[in-house]
Every structure is written in structure tokens, then in C-alpha cells.
Amino acid sequence: MSIFEQRRKPVAAAIAGFATAALVAGCGGGGGDTGAAADGAVTVVTGWVIQPEFASLYAADALGYYQEAGLDVTIQPGGPDVNAEQLVGAGSAQFGMDAGSNVLTSNDVGTGLVSLAQLEQESSLRLLSWAKDGLTTPESWRGKRIGIWSSVNSLYASLAKHGMNKDTDVTLVEQGFDMQQFLDGQLDLASAYSYNEVGQVYQAGVPEQDVLVYNYASDDTDTIGLQLFGNGEYVAANPEQAVDFVAATLRGQAYCRDNPEDCVRIVGEAGSTMDADFMLWQMNEMNKSIWSSDAPLGTLDEAAFQQTADVLSETGVIQNAPDLGALMQTDIYNQAVTKLGDTDLSNATFTPLENVAP
């Protein structure tokens, strides 16, 4: 699978997935397979294909952290036809790793997911444009062609915040499996993740100074990024296993902070089809994003969750205000941190790699 394949599902596919999740939950499928607790066998589904974004899982598995915790973990890669939130909500898997905003949108149709650890305190979602066009603010996007995926909720929030109707004031274009539409001039602005599609554009030979990378945080419409989540009923029935799984995964993420090259090796051996240089660049960019916060790794910050809930509800992406007290499993996270003892979950020792290019 090429590195140029889309990081998020097309809009139509995502809508179909959420509809199925609602049907499954409505039929009682959200209870989870609590019998998996007997032998420690659990499955975690990732939000996309095998890549360094999910290195914490592969490292924890390869280094024996899960085994030490008495867990037999199966890592199921995501993809265009695999919806992590849907599978976990239906009980086909116990845990997942994906963007936190996707957890909230899934819960809005009844998946009953719970947040266990927040790896990225801020989203890596960006919007790319050509520097020569000067599209530096949301107001300048009026009348432009904007590439979208199912997870670009921050875009909708920014448009609404600046008085623009997404159906009439801009032209939304379903963005394909690579950045070719942007490179060919079919899009004025393209959705991108800072650790993936931004690098794809650079790898295509475009100088960095020719591209504007817009961060939704500058408009206060960003949402929480990568998180570890679980099936709510499974976690309630098996809190000790949830604690063990979170602790081992955090330990894997800390290892990748200090050993990015080895984590790239581990991800490659797990089956990633990315080339080694791009994987190292992505691992470095993921580390920058994850360890940019002064909060300990995995912290469930209520203010950040509330902002995401507000962004999604105010733009009509979700219809029901989430119960953050039920969503955020702070007790599970705190117990996992305690179990880790002296493991350093801070960014105090983090130094990004230098001279790494996609």
C-alpha cells in the first residue's frame, strides 16, 4: 500500500460506517466480548494502515510489554474499509487508536466508546495551500475549492466561525487517495496531516517555502488528536486489563520518544509498506506532536475535550452534548500511570531528530 493513500476515509464511506455502527449498537452489539478477559486476549484496531503514527502499539508488542502485563494483543490495522470506532463499539475489538474527534462523532450515533489516554493533546490536521495564493486566513478561503475527508470537522468550524456557509461560500471537493489533486491544481486548499500528507507534498519535490500550512489552533477550532479508546462496557467489566493495556501502550510510546529509529524498524517489520526515509520522518513528526505538550503523556484534559465537544456541536457535526465524565476514563489512566512507576512520561528528555526529510 502506497504512502500516498489517504489518511482518512472518504466522506461517503465514513457516513456509511457510522450508520452501520448505529444499527449494530441499536441491536445490542455494543456490549463487547467480555469473555476475552479470561486469557488476556484483546484486539486493538488502528485508525489507518501500519505506520509510525501507531508505533506505540507495535513497540509495546514487539518489546514484550503486553506479554509482561499478561495480555495477548492482536493489532488490527485500519484502512479504507476498516472503521476502528465501529468495530470497537460493536464489540468486535476491545480497544482502538484514532483521532479523538472521531470517537465523539461515533458516540453520537451510539457506539458507547470511552477515552483511555490522549496521546496528542492537539490535532495534527492541517490545511495546505500555495504560498503564492496568499490564503492565510479563513476569510480568504471564500469561493475556493477545498479538499475534504470525513474527519475535517475543524474546517467546518472555521467556516462557521467566520460566517461562511460550507455549501454555498466554498466548493468542497472529496479528496482522493493521495495529494495529486492539490499538486495538479484541482484544489486551492487540501486537507493534510502534519506527519503524513504534508510530507507527501515535500517528497513530490515541492519546496517548503512554496506551501502554506494552516493550523486550526490559530483559529481556536482545533480538536483533540490521537487517542487510545475502548469499548465502554468491556472497560467497565475489565478495568484491570484496561489499566494494563494503557500502561503498556504508554510505555511503548515513551520508548519511541527515546528510540525513534528502532521504532521505525519495528513498524517496518510489522508490515508497513512505507519507505524507510518517509517512516523515519513520520516518526519524528509524530514525536514532535505527541511530546510538544508539557502535560504527561496520555493526560485526559477536560478543557481540551470540552473544546472539541463545543467545536463539533456548534457546527452540527454532533447532535448530542457528550457526557465528558463518562467518556474520560481518568481513573483508568491514573492507575496506568501508577503502575508504570518511574517510567518518564514527560517531554523533558525529548529532542527531535535533525536533518530528517520525507
Disulfide bonds with the S-S distance in Angstrom:
Cys256-Cys263 2.08
